Amino acid sequence: MKNSNKYALYQILVNLVDNALKYNYKTDRKVKINYESLNQYHRFSVEDNGIVIPRHQQERVFELFETIKNDFNKSSTIIGFNRVKSLINKLVGAIFISSEIDKGSTFSFTIKNKKSFRFGSFFYVIFE
């Protein structure tokens, strides 16, 4: 993670963890963050034991100003997930959702593993 955009990664993780806690009705809230370094990508996931996002709504959560009904009988306008997807796209990655009743949701995302080098006063980043 040496040459990645740490501020963007921070924003992504904070948003996903914040939503995992905010939309969890259980008294024993659980959030787990996983990381794996792959050959060409870094893979992260944020797992929670909160509400389930139905499969037919999973792509909608990434649309700007989309309103999704949830288990709290209140709707939320999702701006944060749109921002998350935008940042991940800028980092040459992708995001995926999986949800299971009685287990919660997992947001997994990848970002491209970058290589960089210096030549004189110039700094180059190479995307493999």
Buried (B, 14 or more C-beta within 10 A) or exposed (E): EEEBBEEBBEBBBEBBBEBBEEBBEEEEBEBEEEEEEEEEBBBBBBBBBBBBBEEEBBEBBBEEEBEBEBEEEEEBEBEBBBBBBBBBEEBBBBBEBBBEEEEBBBBBBBBBBBEEEEEEEEEEEEEE
